[in-house]
């Protein structure tokens, strides 16, 4: 079992395997000074592989050009997509950080919605204690008036 500080916490318990039936989760990463980063992460990604001539000839692939599958998204070792946060972690290490699952989501659309709701509800663009710099890549910190 991983060290508790290195895992995702859901209801104060370490999550090491993907919960069955869920697409992804919204999360909060908190540093040792209390600064937070909110985001979303899918458990898997969809993959497309071009079929070879031999594979296209198989009866089960009739009319298909690509094979669609899934692969793990790397969520267990994920630390967000915020460049300043990732640079801070690279420079100082990730000790003292806490990664918490805020909400498990059933679909891709649910995940997008609940991330936007979380970012707006937490007022991330107006807080100095948040790493987030934008909401939906449309609304940016310092560009929205309170």
Steps between C-alpha positions, in 0.01 A plus 500: 500500500623848414584759759179691585651831382570355153150372426164647412273525803128429472312542829842498673585158354776431248370415150735273307264336253249659266150495654280286275247677279652850521653702216713734712512737796536862603774566748676744728878501552612698806863597562671526839408872522130438430504618138255295292465379144168367371458287189364188336650170389362211297596146602559390138563650158358379171754371248476459123725258314510483122419148381747319276389361164492151651286615796259686267445175309368319809118456503459673838677812365305528174477868402712618794821702466588541868477301819378693803613409849589654833814547704569612855534878528771488765265644761681337793813710443323813368579839655289731286551696179592834658853590384586721802387222737697234311811724500460554874475122556803435275704754698379419854365144479147387580537438872244694699242481220158344539301368200127460562221372277213749525243317286488181293332553161320245281552658154734733313228766492437469875872541560523822295192645668602420858852637445356833374253505791779433751728772357222760504367398841850521649551842332848396386551807279458737794713318757874535556510159668415313174736386227219502239538774239188443293158341480413309180797672326259791446510693826842600635632620834538879495269542199167453685381777732355402835 
